[in-house]
Amino acid sequence: MENQSEERKIIHIDMDAFYASVEQMDNPDLKGKPIAVGGSKLRGVVAAASYEARKFGVKSAMPSSTAARLCPDLIFVRPRFDRYQEISAQIKAIFYEYTDLVEPLSLDEAFLDVTTNKKGFPSATLLAKEIRERIFKEVGLTASAGISINKFTAKIASDVNKPNGQLTVGPDEVEAFLEKLPIERFFGIGKVTASKMKELGVRNGKDLKKKSMTFLTQHFGKQGLHFYNIVRGIHRSQVKPDRIRKSFAVEHTYFSEIYSKRKILEKLEEIAVDLERRMEKRSIAGKCVSIKVKYSDFTTQTRAKTIAEFMWNKADFFPLVEGLLEHLEVEKPVRLLGISLSKLNTEEDEPDRDKQLTLQF
């Protein structure tokens, strides 16, 4: 592994079945039972599933009808994003007692750079353990953690001993850990890329490490360099505490121009399905929905609507999209359409920074 001049200590905290666990905590009648947050037996998709439901194969982003078929006793619960945001804020307050370098990925997970820390802990491993214990004691939920020298390895490690566990991958263990890892377990490698890699004889990290940079860039373009580096434990992305997403959007450009509102609405519905899927995956919801229409002469129109409640699924925000479209005069051919959600549940004030003390693994 490349010798990095400033070796960091990164913790990835991932709450266990966050939405479902909050529902079970708030409603004791749901404890120990298979529940799905989001959807219903007849429509929608699952936003989160309890571990009792996961035993039946129920998972997030799955059509609710499929989930109900896999688990006949599955209990569907409507999402309460205001409550999830409230709990998430309590958890993040604990993080900031240890370090100001916190990068939330969603309501239920975050990276912490604890290369230095406010408590003067002797190790990042013990620090992660205390943070998890405090979350359980003060909030009532369990969390898992991964500890390593970079964000990539820490995120993978946090999934190994779930639920309610942690794993430390020390500086001298990173490459061996990644070599044994099945290629589909690499963070950022989806089903399509994993399938292509297997066709090329890459089934695990060890196989990936044998491939030259030239081979990987030839088959995967710019991503090839990324794959070449990560399997060697090289990942320089820093924890970014300032990274606060202000909006979440999906846009599509069309090669064939669109003329009618009926066709525009059909395309917007396709975009809405994609937006819903992406927001569910990242546990993001918003209170303001916007539509964007770009015409063939490159002029653009936008319309927006804000409501009091957080929206994440198509059933909630698409009626607003339809209403916004009614207020647009479409007189020119359309080349681009987009839907975005803003005023997100991930927005928060930037914390102040304190001087920190040195920490060891």
C-alpha positions in Angstrom: 0.0 0.0 0.0 1.2 3.5 -0.8 2.7 5.3 2.1 0.5 8.3 2.8 2.2 11.2 4.6 -0.8 12.0 6.7 -2.4 8.7 7.7 -6.0 9.4 8.9 -8.3 7.6 11.3 -11.8 7.5 9.8 -14.9 6.1 11.5 -18.1 5.3 9.5 -21.2 5.1 11.7 -24.2 3.4 10.2 -27.4 3.1 12.2 -29.0 -0.3 12.2 -32.3 -0.4 10.1 -32.8 3.2 11.2 -36.3 4.1 10.1 -37.7 0.7 11.1 -35.8 0.8 14.4 -37.2 4.3 15.2 -40.7 2.9 14.6 -40.2 -0.1 16.8 -38.7 2.1 19.6 -41.7 4.5 19.5 -44.2 1.8 19.3 -43.4 -1.2 21.5 -46.1 -3.3 19.8 -43.9 -3.4 16.7 -40.8 -4.7 18.5 -39.7 -8.1 17.3 -42.1 -8.0 14.4 -41.4 -7.7 10.6 -42.1 -4.2 9.5 -41.6 -2.1 6.4 -41.5 1.6 6.4 -43.2 3.1 3.3 -45.7 1.7 0.8 -48.6 -0.6 1.4 -49.5 -4.2 0.5 -50.9 -3.0 -2.8 -48.7 -0.1 -4.0 -45.5 1.8 -3.4 -42.0 0.7 -2.4 -40.2 -0.1 0.8 -38.1 2.7 2.2 -36.6 0.5 5.0 -37.2 -2.9 6.6 -36.7 -4.2 10.1 -34.2 -7.1 10.6 -37.2 -9.4 11.3 -38.5 -8.5 7.8 -35.0 -8.9 6.2 -34.9 -12.5 7.2 -37.7 -13.0 4.6 -35.8 -11.2 1.9 -37.5 -7.8 2.3 -35.2 -4.9 1.6 -35.3 -1.2 0.8 -36.4 0.0 -2.7 -38.3 -3.3 -3.2 -41.9 -3.0 -4.5 -44.3 -3.3 -1.6 -46.3 -6.0 -3.3 -43.2 -8.1 -3.6 -42.3 -7.5 0.0 -45.9 -8.5 1.1 -45.6 -11.7 -0.9 -42.3 -12.6 0.6 -43.5 -11.9 4.2 -47.3 -12.3 4.6 -47.2 -11.0 8.1 -45.3 -7.8 7.1 -46.6 -4.7 8.8 -46.4 -1.5 6.7 -45.8 1.8 8.5 -46.0 5.3 7.0 -42.7 7.2 7.1 -42.3 10.0 9.6 -39.4 12.0 8.3 -39.8 14.8 10.9 -39.2 12.2 13.6 -36.3 10.6 11.8 -34.7 14.0 11.4 -35.2 14.7 15.1 -33.4 11.5 16.1 -30.7 12.0 13.6 -29.9 15.4 15.1 -29.5 13.8 18.5 -27.1 11.3 17.1 -25.1 13.9 15.2 -24.8 16.0 18.4 -23.0 13.1 20.0 -20.6 13.0 17.0 -19.7 16.6 17.4 -18.7 16.0 21.0 -15.8 14.0 19.7 -14.8 15.7 16.4 -16.0 18.6 14.2 -15.0 16.7 11.1 -18.3 15.0 10.5 -19.7 14.3 7.0 -23.3 13.2 7.1 -24.2 10.9 4.1 -27.9 10.7 5.1 -30.0 10.7 8.2 -28.6 7.4 9.3 -24.9 7.4 8.5 -21.9 9.6 8.6 -18.1 9.7 8.3 -16.1 11.0 11.3 -12.4 12.0 10.9 -10.9 11.3 14.3 -7.3 11.7 13.4 -7.4 14.0 16.3 -10.3 14.2 18.8 -11.6 16.4 21.7 -11.6 13.6 24.3 -8.0 12.5 24.0 -9.0 8.8 23.5 -6.1 6.4 23.1 -7.6 4.7 20.0 -10.2 5.2 17.3 -11.5 1.7 18.0 -12.3 2.6 21.6 -13.8 5.9 20.5 -16.1 4.2 18.1 -17.2 1.8 20.8 -18.0 4.7 23.2 -20.0 6.6 20.5 -22.1 3.5 19.8 -22.7 2.9 23.5 -23.8 6.5 24.0 -26.1 6.3 21.0 -27.8 3.3 22.6 -27.9 4.8 26.1 -29.1 8.3 25.1 -31.1 7.6 22.0 -32.2 4.0 22.4 -31.0 2.7 19.0 -28.1 0.5 17.9 -25.4 1.5 15.5 -22.5 -0.3 13.7 -19.1 1.2 12.9 -16.2 0.7 10.6 -12.8 2.1 11.5 -9.9 2.4 9.0 -7.4 4.7 7.3 -9.9 6.0 4.7 -13.6 6.5 4.0 -13.8 3.7 1.4 -12.5 1.0 3.7 -14.3 2.3 6.8 -17.6 2.2 5.0 -17.2 -1.4 3.9 -16.0 -2.4 7.4 -19.1 -1.0 9.0 -21.3 -3.5 7.2 -19.3 -6.6 8.2 -20.5 -7.1 11.8 -24.0 -5.6 11.5 -26.2 -5.2 13.4 -24.7 -3.6 16.6 -21.1 -4.4 15.8 -17.9 -2.8 14.6 -14.7 -3.7 12.8 -11.3 -2.0 12.7 -9.2 -2.5 9.6 -5.7 -1.2 10.6 -3.1 0.3 8.3 -1.3 -3.0 7.8 -4.6 -5.0 7.3 -6.2 -2.9 4.6 -4.9 -4.6 1.5 -5.5 -8.2 2.9 -9.0 -7.2 3.9 -9.8 -5.8 0.4 -8.2 -8.8 -1.4 -10.6 -11.2 0.3 -13.7 -9.1 -0.4 -16.1 -10.2 -3.1 -16.2 -7.6 -5.9 -19.9 -6.8 -5.3 -19.1 -5.8 -1.7 -16.9 -3.0 -2.9 -18.6 0.3 -2.1 -19.6 2.0 -5.4 -19.5 -1.1 -7.6 -23.1 -1.8 -8.6 -24.7 -4.9 -10.2 -23.9 -3.9 -13.7 -20.2 -3.2 -13.1 -19.8 -6.3 -10.9 -21.3 -8.4 -13.6 -18.9 -6.9 -16.2 -15.9 -7.5 -13.8 -16.9 -11.1 -13.4 -17.0 -11.5 -17.1 -13.4 -10.3 -17.1 -12.4 -12.7 -14.4 -12.5 -10.3 -11.5 -14.5 -11.9 -8.7 -12.8 -10.5 -5.6 -10.2 -7.9 -4.6 -7.3 -10.2 -5.2 -8.4 -10.6 -8.8 -8.9 -6.9 -9.2 -5.4 -6.2 -7.9 -3.9 -8.4 -10.6 -5.3 -6.2 -13.3 -3.1 -3.4 -14.7 -4.1 0.2 -14.7 -4.1 0.1 -18.5 -6.5 -2.9 -18.5 -8.9 -1.3 -16.0 -9.0 2.1 -17.8 -9.5 0.3 -21.1 -12.6 -1.5 -19.8 -13.9 1.1 -17.3 -12.7 4.5 -18.5 -11.9 7.0 -15.7 -13.3 4.6 -13.1 -10.5 2.2 -13.9 -7.9 4.4 -12.1 -10.3 4.6 -9.1 -10.6 0.8 -9.0 -6.8 0.4 -9.4 -6.3 2.7 -6.3 -9.0 1.5 -3.9 -7.9 -2.1 -4.0 -4.5 -0.9 -2.9 -5.9 1.0 0.0 -5.5 4.4 -1.8 -8.4 6.7 -1.3 -7.7 10.3 -0.6 -11.2 11.7 -0.3 -11.4 13.8 2.9 -14.2 14.0 5.3 -16.1 17.1 4.2 -18.0 18.7 7.0 -19.1 21.6 4.8 -20.8 19.3 2.3 -24.5 20.0 2.9 -26.8 19.1 0.0 -29.3 21.9 -0.7 -31.4 20.1 -3.3 -31.8 16.8 -5.0 -32.7 16.6 -8.7 -33.0 14.3 -11.7 -32.9 15.7 -15.2 -33.3 14.0 -18.6 -32.2 15.4 -22.0 -34.2 14.2 -25.0 -32.8 13.8 -28.5 -36.3 13.9 -30.0 -38.1 17.1 -29.2 -41.3 17.0 -27.2 -44.3 19.2 -28.1 -47.3 18.3 -26.1 -48.1 18.6 -22.4 -49.4 15.1 -22.4 -46.0 13.8 -23.5 -44.2 16.1 -21.1 -46.3 14.7 -18.2 -45.4 11.1 -19.3 -41.7 12.0 -19.2 -42.0 13.8 -15.9 -43.6 10.7 -14.4 -40.6 8.6 -15.5 -38.3 11.1 -13.9 -40.4 11.1 -10.7 -39.9 7.3 -10.4 -36.2 7.7 -10.8 -36.1 10.6 -8.3 -38.1 8.6 -5.7 -35.7 5.6 -6.0 -32.6 7.8 -5.5 -34.0 9.7 -2.6 -35.1 6.5 -0.8 -31.6 5.1 -1.3 -30.0 8.1 0.4 -32.8 8.7 3.0 -33.5 12.2 1.7 -36.8 14.0 1.7 -37.7 17.6 0.9 -40.5 20.2 1.4 -40.1 22.1 -1.9 -40.7 20.5 -5.3 -39.6 22.2 -8.6 -39.9 21.4 -12.2 -37.5 22.6 -14.9 -38.3 22.8 -18.7 -35.6 23.7 -21.2 -36.6 24.4 -24.8 -34.9 23.8 -28.1 -33.8 27.5 -28.2 -32.1 26.9 -24.8 -34.5 29.1 -22.8 -35.6 27.7 -19.5 -38.6 27.8 -17.3 -38.9 26.7 -13.7 -41.8 26.5 -11.2 -41.8 25.5 -7.5 -44.2 24.7 -4.7 -43.4 24.3 -1.0 -45.5 22.4 1.5 -45.2 21.9 5.3 -44.4 18.2 5.3 -41.3 16.4 4.0 -41.8 14.5 0.7 -39.8 11.5 -0.5 -42.2 9.3 -2.6 -43.8 9.9 -5.9 -47.3 9.6 -4.5 -46.7 12.7 -2.4 -44.8 15.1 -4.8 -46.0 14.1 -8.2 -49.5 15.7 -7.8 -47.6 19.0 -7.1 -45.6 18.4 -10.3 -48.8 18.1 -12.3 -50.1 21.3 -10.8 -46.9 23.2 -11.6 -47.0 22.0 -15.2 -50.5 23.4 -15.6 -49.1 26.9 -15.0 -46.5 26.5 -17.8 -47.3 27.7 -21.3 -45.5 25.2 -23.5 -45.2 26.9 -26.9 -41.8 25.6 -28.1 -40.2 22.2 -28.5 -38.8 20.8 -25.2 -35.3 19.3 -25.0 -34.8 18.8 -21.3 -37.1 18.1 -18.3 -36.2 17.9 -14.6 -37.7 17.5 -11.1 -35.9 18.6 -7.9 -36.7 18.6 -4.2 -35.1 21.2 -1.9 -35.5 22.3 1.7 -34.1 18.9 2.6 -34.1 17.0 5.8 -30.3 16.9 5.6 -29.8 20.7 5.9 -28.1 21.8 9.1 -25.9 24.6 10.3 -22.1 24.3 10.0 -20.6 23.5 13.4 -17.8 25.6 15.0 -14.4 24.0 15.1 -12.3 23.4 18.2 -8.7 22.4 18.6 -8.3 18.6 18.8 -5.8 16.2 20.4 -3.7 13.5 18.8 -5.3 10.0 18.5 -3.9 6.5 17.6 -5.5 3.5 16.2 
